[in-house]
Amino acid sequence: MKFLVYVFLIVFMGFVVCDVSIAKEQVTTPKHNSPERKLIANALRTVVEKELKKPIIFKINTLNVQNNWAFLSGMPLEKNGKRIDYNNTPYQEMIDAGIFDDWICALLHKKGNSWEVIIHVIGATDVPFVDWAKKYHAPAAIFKLD
């Protein structure tokens, strides 16, 4: 009888461990206004505002999170919700040359309780994140666009 109890416990613990590891593998999207979504957006916002030298917000189209990695795609906007005026930014020359699409994508990694921007691209006319999973050892599943 003890043997059967031990076998049951081992099998049960195996299912618990599997359930935890499977849950850890799933891609999630933090809900609008959730603390996690705000932390991710704020980490990226800090970097982009420094680059553009103006306050911005994001219209987020995709936000996928898995195993402390996040992929975000969307559009940076002025604080009032209007399109960014890129005059006096590093991007105006690209706009003038017709090689700028008004969007952003970024890869972030969570370390401790904070998110760190690993790489971001503004205005790409291609798919800059195509090799990010391999290059940065991030989970490939997060790079699916909505």
Contacts in CASP RR format, 6 or more apart in sequence:
PFRMAT RR
TARGET T0000
AUTHOR 0000-0000-0000
METHOD contacts of the structure
MODEL  1
MKFLVYVFLIVFMGFVVCDVSIAKEQVTTPKHNSPERKLIANALRTVVEK
ELKKPIIFKINTLNVQNNWAFLSGMPLEKNGKRIDYNNTPYQEMIDAGIF
DDWICALLHKKGNSWEVIIHVIGATDVPFVDWAKKYHAPAAIFKLD
24 67 0 8 1.000
25 66 0 8 1.000
25 67 0 8 1.000
25 139 0 8 1.000
26 66 0 8 1.000
27 64 0 8 1.000
27 65 0 8 1.000
27 66 0 8 1.000
27 139 0 8 1.000
27 141 0 8 1.000
27 142 0 8 1.000
27 144 0 8 1.000
28 64 0 8 1.000
28 65 0 8 1.000
28 66 0 8 1.000
29 63 0 8 1.000
29 64 0 8 1.000
29 65 0 8 1.000
30 36 0 8 1.000
30 37 0 8 1.000
30 40 0 8 1.000
30 63 0 8 1.000
30 65 0 8 1.000
31 37 0 8 1.000
36 65 0 8 1.000
37 60 0 8 1.000
37 63 0 8 1.000
39 114 0 8 1.000
39 115 0 8 1.000
40 63 0 8 1.000
40 65 0 8 1.000
40 70 0 8 1.000
40 72 0 8 1.000
40 108 0 8 1.000
40 115 0 8 1.000
41 58 0 8 1.000
41 60 0 8 1.000
41 72 0 8 1.000
43 108 0 8 1.000
43 114 0 8 1.000
43 115 0 8 1.000
43 116 0 8 1.000
43 117 0 8 1.000
44 58 0 8 1.000
44 72 0 8 1.000
44 104 0 8 1.000
44 106 0 8 1.000
44 108 0 8 1.000
44 115 0 8 1.000
44 117 0 8 1.000
44 120 0 8 1.000
45 56 0 8 1.000
45 57 0 8 1.000
45 58 0 8 1.000
47 117 0 8 1.000
47 120 0 8 1.000
48 56 0 8 1.000
48 76 0 8 1.000
48 104 0 8 1.000
48 120 0 8 1.000
48 122 0 8 1.000
49 55 0 8 1.000
49 56 0 8 1.000
51 89 0 8 1.000
51 90 0 8 1.000
51 122 0 8 1.000
52 76 0 8 1.000
52 84 0 8 1.000
52 86 0 8 1.000
52 89 0 8 1.000
53 88 0 8 1.000
53 89 0 8 1.000
54 78 0 8 1.000
54 84 0 8 1.000
55 78 0 8 1.000
55 79 0 8 1.000
56 76 0 8 1.000
56 77 0 8 1.000
56 78 0 8 1.000
56 79 0 8 1.000
56 84 0 8 1.000
57 76 0 8 1.000
57 77 0 8 1.000
57 78 0 8 1.000
57 79 0 8 1.000
57 81 0 8 1.000
58 72 0 8 1.000
58 74 0 8 1.000
58 75 0 8 1.000
58 76 0 8 1.000
58 77 0 8 1.000
58 104 0 8 1.000
59 74 0 8 1.000
59 75 0 8 1.000
59 77 0 8 1.000
59 81 0 8 1.000
60 72 0 8 1.000
60 73 0 8 1.000
60 74 0 8 1.000
61 73 0 8 1.000
61 74 0 8 1.000
61 75 0 8 1.000
61 145 0 8 1.000
61 146 0 8 1.000
62 71 0 8 1.000
62 72 0 8 1.000
62 73 0 8 1.000
62 74 0 8 1.000
62 144 0 8 1.000
62 145 0 8 1.000
62 146 0 8 1.000
63 70 0 8 1.000
63 71 0 8 1.000
63 72 0 8 1.000
64 70 0 8 1.000
64 71 0 8 1.000
64 141 0 8 1.000
64 142 0 8 1.000
64 143 0 8 1.000
64 144 0 8 1.000
65 142 0 8 1.000
66 139 0 8 1.000
66 141 0 8 1.000
66 142 0 8 1.000
67 139 0 8 1.000
68 109 0 8 1.000
68 110 0 8 1.000
68 111 0 8 1.000
69 107 0 8 1.000
69 108 0 8 1.000
69 109 0 8 1.000
69 110 0 8 1.000
69 138 0 8 1.000
69 139 0 8 1.000
69 142 0 8 1.000
70 107 0 8 1.000
70 108 0 8 1.000
70 109 0 8 1.000
70 110 0 8 1.000
70 115 0 8 1.000
70 142 0 8 1.000
71 105 0 8 1.000
71 106 0 8 1.000
71 107 0 8 1.000
71 108 0 8 1.000
71 129 0 8 1.000
71 132 0 8 1.000
71 138 0 8 1.000
71 142 0 8 1.000
71 143 0 8 1.000
72 104 0 8 1.000
72 105 0 8 1.000
72 106 0 8 1.000
72 108 0 8 1.000
73 103 0 8 1.000
73 104 0 8 1.000
73 105 0 8 1.000
73 106 0 8 1.000
73 145 0 8 1.000
74 103 0 8 1.000
74 104 0 8 1.000
74 105 0 8 1.000
75 102 0 8 1.000
75 103 0 8 1.000
75 104 0 8 1.000
76 84 0 8 1.000
76 104 0 8 1.000
76 122 0 8 1.000
77 83 0 8 1.000
77 84 0 8 1.000
78 84 0 8 1.000
78 85 0 8 1.000
83 102 0 8 1.000
84 102 0 8 1.000
86 92 0 8 1.000
86 95 0 8 1.000
86 100 0 8 1.000
91 100 0 8 1.000
91 122 0 8 1.000
91 123 0 8 1.000
94 100 0 8 1.000
94 123 0 8 1.000
99 125 0 8 1.000
100 123 0 8 1.000
100 125 0 8 1.000
101 123 0 8 1.000
101 124 0 8 1.000
101 125 0 8 1.000
102 123 0 8 1.000
103 122 0 8 1.000
103 123 0 8 1.000
103 124 0 8 1.000
104 120 0 8 1.000
104 121 0 8 1.000
104 122 0 8 1.000
104 123 0 8 1.000
105 120 0 8 1.000
105 121 0 8 1.000
105 124 0 8 1.000
105 128 0 8 1.000
105 129 0 8 1.000
106 117 0 8 1.000
106 118 0 8 1.000
106 119 0 8 1.000
106 120 0 8 1.000
106 121 0 8 1.000
107 117 0 8 1.000
107 118 0 8 1.000
107 119 0 8 1.000
107 120 0 8 1.000
107 129 0 8 1.000
107 132 0 8 1.000
107 136 0 8 1.000
107 138 0 8 1.000
108 115 0 8 1.000
108 116 0 8 1.000
108 117 0 8 1.000
108 118 0 8 1.000
109 115 0 8 1.000
109 116 0 8 1.000
109 118 0 8 1.000
109 136 0 8 1.000
109 138 0 8 1.000
110 116 0 8 1.000
118 136 0 8 1.000
118 138 0 8 1.000
119 132 0 8 1.000
119 136 0 8 1.000
121 128 0 8 1.000
121 129 0 8 1.000
129 143 0 8 1.000
132 138 0 8 1.000
132 143 0 8 1.000
133 139 0 8 1.000
133 140 0 8 1.000
133 142 0 8 1.000
133 143 0 8 1.000
END
